[in-house]
Amino acid sequence: MNLKKLSLGLVALVGFGLMVTLNAFTNDTAAILKYRYNGTNAAGTTTLANWTDVSSQPNPLGCDGEGIPCLVEFRDDQYADMAAFIAAHNTPALIASSPYVTAEKDEQ
């Protein structure tokens, strides 16, 4: 009988340890950052001044069409800000093909 209690206690302890360990490596506090492109052609997507932080807007407007990136979204544990994103995606083609582009607009 004591062996069964000891076995159940060890199973519970190992399960609790796994739960604590796995939760320690998840980041539930990461913020979603959103930036809208204000330019009119793909060439300007690598210029930081052409992007506006719209993180506080639940559904940013002005991104309806296709052709050039309009909205990028990423977590702050992936990229600290848009400057870091552009540094990692330093050509218009890399930005356009990024999985973080969530909306496009028509080139004008």
N, C-alpha and C positions, 0 to 999 in steps of 0.2 A: 504494500500500500504506500509506503514512504517513497519507494522507487518511482511509482506513478506520479506522485505529487512533485517529486524532484524533476522528473522528465517534463511535466507540464510547465513547471516554473522555468526551466531552461529554455523551452520552446518560446514561452512568453517573453523572456528576457532577450533572446536572440531576435525575435520579431520586433520588439520595441527598439532594439539597437539598430536594426536595419531601417526602421521608419525614421529615426532621428538622423541617421547618416544620410539617407537619401534626401531628406528635407533640407539638410545643411547645404546641399549643392544646387538648390533651385533659387532663383531670384524672383520672388513674387512682387518685389517693390520696383521693378523696372518701369519707367515711364515711356509712353508712346510719344514719339516726336513726329510731327508732320510739317512738311515744307511744301509750299506751292510755288511753282515756277511762274514768273511774271514776264518772261521774255516772249518773243514771237517766232523764234526759230531755234533749231537744235544746237546751233553753234554756241549759244549763250548759256547752255546748261551747266558749264563748268565754271561760270562766274558766280561767286558767292552772293554778290549784290543783287543778282536776279532772282533770288529765292526769299520768300517771306515765311516766317514761322507762323503756322496756323494750328499749332498743337492744342490751343485752347478751344478750337472750334470742333464740335463733334462731327459735323459733315461739311467740310469746307466747300464753298461754291466756286464756280468758274472752271471746272474741269470736265468738260463734256465734248468729246470728239476723239480723234485718234491721229497719231502721227508723231507728236513729240511729247516727252514727259511733262506732266502737269503737277502731279502730287507724288511725293515720296513719303513713306512711313517706315520707321524703324524704332527699335527700343534703345533707350539711352545706354544700355549695357552692350549694345552692338556698335554704335557710333555715338560719341559724346554730343555731337551737333552736326549741322550741315557742312561745316568746314571739314570735319573728319570724314564725312561721307564722300565729299568731292575729292579729298586727298586719296581715298581708296578707289574711286571711280573717276579717274582724271581725264577721261575723254568723253565726248558726247555719246559715242557708241556704247561705252561701258555704262554710262548712266541710263541710256535708253534700254539696255538689255538687263538691267538690274532687277532682281525679283522684288525690290523695295518700291519700285514704281507701281503705284496702285491706281493711277488714273492718267489719261492722256488728253491732249487737246489738239486742235487743228493748227498746223503751221500757218502763219499769216504773212 
